[in-house]
């Protein structure tokens, strides 16, 4: 009898230890996703700083060129690397092309609107991705849909600075419209990454997609400028940030956190972006956010919490 109790006690201790380890792993994953959100948020003021006076196509080329080099250096450490066939070029072109268009439009939009506006528009990405996914047969979880719609309302509040009259008249700046289109391109990229990847590794798939986009951007940049302008050192710092932390590091974070947290909880962290942008701009001594936009930012934080709770409860309404 005592032997049975000893075994039961040992099993309970093992289960408790395993539970504690899983909880610790999840806490670390959440911490990494907060870091992910801050890195992504940092890209908005960085782009705004390096965009003036430069052709968006040129900036996007150098950003993609640098990212391609970084992922190319990863290839020797990846198993199963192979050269793409002709039939693969279409897949890589869709992925790389949609991602490249997103950055061109992001660079262009930040000539005409603010990092806070673009970062808030960025929170519509999950909603756009969900709606595009529906067109290709993916189910919609309606509980998540209303949470994402709530974030859309917060986005509009920030864009219109809480002015109901402007909201009713739909007075959206040209820069905001450009970034809405860019976010749509990013939604196509996110969906195509999921649908078009075959048996190659994610690093290999990303490398070839970036490479094809880089070659296309090189042609476009030379055609638009009669040559390929080389950015100065200040712009290179921004490009290094976009290609390094904003691409390679966030790629690594997603690879390690998404399997542990699941897509719903990862998507939730998108809504931290406007708050992080506002905090970064304030910390850099730039203009603090106007008080009238704070309710919109607060609603995006509420959306993070609601999506986390929805994922934990597993409550899905189809």
N, C-alpha and C positions, 0 to 999 in steps of 0.2 A: 504493500500500500504506500509506504514512504517513498519507494522507488518511483511509483506512478506520479505522486505529488511532485517529486523532484523534477521529473521530466516535464510535467505541466508548467512548473515554475520556470524552467529553462526556456520552454517554448514561449511563454509570456514575455520573458525578458528579451528574447530574440526579436519578437514582434514589436516590442516597445522600442528597441534599439533601431530596428528597420524603419519604424514610423518616424523616429527622431531624425534619422539620416535623410529620409525623404523630405521632411519638413525643412531641414537645413538646406538641402539641395534646391528646393522651391524658393526659399528666401533668397538664396544666391542668384537664382534665375531672375527673380523680380528685381533685384538690385542691378543686374546686368541690363535689364530692359529699361530701367530708369536712366542708366548711363547711355544706352542706345538713344533714348528720346532726347537727351541733352545734346548728344553729338549731332543728331539730325537737326535739332533746333539751331545749333551753331552754324549750319550751312546757309541759313537764310540771311543773317547779317553779313556773312562772309561773301556771298554772291552779290548782295547789295553794295558792298564795299569795292569789289573788283570790276563790277559791270560798267560804270560810267566810262565813255570814250572807247569802248571795245566792241567789236562785232561779236554777237552771241555765238555765231558759228565757230569762230576762231577759239573763243574761250571753251566751248564745248569740246572741240577737237583736242585741245591740250589736256583737258580734264580726262577725256576718254583714253588718250594716248598714255597718260600716266597710270591710269587704272589698269589698262591692258598690260603694261609692263609689270605691275605688281602681281596681277593674277598669272602672268606668264612665268614669273619666278616661283610661283607655287606649284606649277605643273610637275616638276621632277619629284615632288613629294606625294603625288596623287597616283593611285593605282588605276590601271586600265585606260590610260590616255591614248587616244587614237586620232588619226587625221580624219576630218569630216569628209563625207562623200558629197557629190553634187546635190543629192536629194535633201541633205541636211542644211544647205545654205538658205533655203526658204525659211526654215524654223529660226535659224540664228538671225536672219534679216528682220523678221517680225519683232523678235525680242530686242535686239540691239537698236532697231529703228525707232520703236516706240519709246525706249529709254533715252535715246539721243534727242528725240523731239521734245521730251519732257524738259531736258536741261536747256535746250535752245530757248524754249518758251519761258522757262524760269528766269534765265538771264535777261530776256527781253522784258518780262513783266516787272522785274525789280528796278528797271529804269523809270517806271511810271507809277509804282505803288510801293507800299511799305513791307518790311519783313514780317510785321505782325499780321497784316492782312493776308499775305501769301501763306504764312504758317497756319492761319485759321482756315483758309480755303483748303489747305492740305488735309485737314481733318475730315473732309468729305470723301477722301480716298476709299475708306472701307465701304461706304454707301455706293459709290460708283462701281467698285469692284463687284459688290454683291449684285447690283442691277445688271451689269454686263455678264456676270456668271449665269444669271437667270436666262439670258438669251441663248446660252449654250447648254441649257438643261440642268444647271445646278440648282438645288432647292434653296428657298429663302426661309430663314428662321424669322418669323414675324416679330418675336419678342426683341430680337436684335435690331430688326428693321426700325421699330419705333424709337429705340435708343439712338440709332444712327440719325434718324430724322430729328431728334432732339438736338444732336450735335450740329446738324445743318442749320437749325434755328439760331443756335449760338453763333455759328459762322456768319450768318446774315446780320446779326446784332452788331458784331465787331466791324464788319465791312461798312455798314451804314452808320456807325458810331451812335447807335441807339436812336437815330432820327426816324421816327415812324413815317413821316411824310416822304422822306427820301426812299424809304423801304417800299412804300406803296407805289412810288413813281419808278421804282427799279433803276435808280440812278447809281449804276455800278461803273467804276472807272474802267478805262480801256485796259490798264494793267491787270486789274482783277479778272476781267474777262479772259485775257491771255492766259493767266495762270489757271483759271478754271479749265480751259482747253488743255493746258499742260498736265493738270491732274488727271484729266480723262486719258491722256496718253500713258500716264504712269499706271492707271488702272488696267489698261490694255497690256502693259508690260507685266504687271503682277499676275494677271490671268494667264498670259501666254507662258510665263515661267512655269506655271503649274501644269498647263495643258500640253506644252510642246516638248518638255524634257523627256528623253527616252532612257536609254540604259547608261548614258555617260554620267560621270560625276558632276555635281553642281559646280565645282571649280572649273572643270573642263567646259561645261555648257556656258558658264558665264564668260570665260575667256574668249571663246569663239564668237559669242554674241557681241562682246565689246570690240573684238578685232574687226569684224565686218562693219560695225557702226563707225569705228575710227577711220577706216578706209573711205567710207562714204562721206564722212565729215571732212576729211582731208580734201577731197575733190570739191566739195561745196565751199570750203573756206578759201581755197585757192581761186576758184571761179569768182567768188564774190569780192575778193580783195586784190586780185591780180598777183597773188603771191601768198606766202604764209607768214604773217607777222608773228614775231616772237615776243611774248609778254615780258615786262620788266620784273625785277626781283620781287616787288610788292605783290604783284598779281600772281607770281609763281607760288608764293606762300599760301594764297587762297586756293589755288589749284591743287597744291599738295594736300591741303586739308580736305578738299572735296574728294580727291582720289584715294587718300589714305584713310583717316578715321571715318569719313562720311560714307565710304564705299567698302573698303577692305575690312575695317574693324567691325562695322555694323553687320557685314556679311557673316563674319565669324560669330558674332553674338547671336544672330538669328539661328545659325546652324546648331548652336549649343542650347538655346533656351526654348525654341519652338517645340522640340520633342517633349520637353518636360512640362511646359505650361499649356500647350495646345494653341491652335490658331486664334480662338476667340479671345483668350487672355492676352496674347501678343498684340492683336489688333487694338485692344483697349488702350495700349500705351501711345497710340497715334495721337490721342486727344490731350496728351501732356505737352505737345509741341508748342501751342500758342503761349502757355504759361511759361515754358522754358525760354522761349524767344523773348518774352517781356522781361523775364528776370535777367537774361544775358545782356540785353540792351541797357537795362537799368544799371547793371553791374559795370558795364563799360563806360558809364557816364553819358550815354545817349539819352534821348528824351524818355522819361518814364511813361508807362501806359496811361492814357486818360482815364479818369475814374468811370466815365460813362461806358467804357468797354469791359470793365471788370465783371459785370454780371454775365456777359458772354463767355469770358474765360472761366468763371465759376461753373457754368453749365457744362463746359467741356470736361472739367475735373469731375463733375457729377457723372458724366457719361463713362469715364474711366471706372469709377466705383461700380456703377450699374452693370457694366459688361463683365467686370471681375466677379461680381456676385452671381450673375447669370451663368457664367462658366462653372463656378463652384457648385451651384445648386443643380446644374445639369437640366434646368427647366427649359424645354424646347417646345415651342408651339409652331406647327407647320401649317 
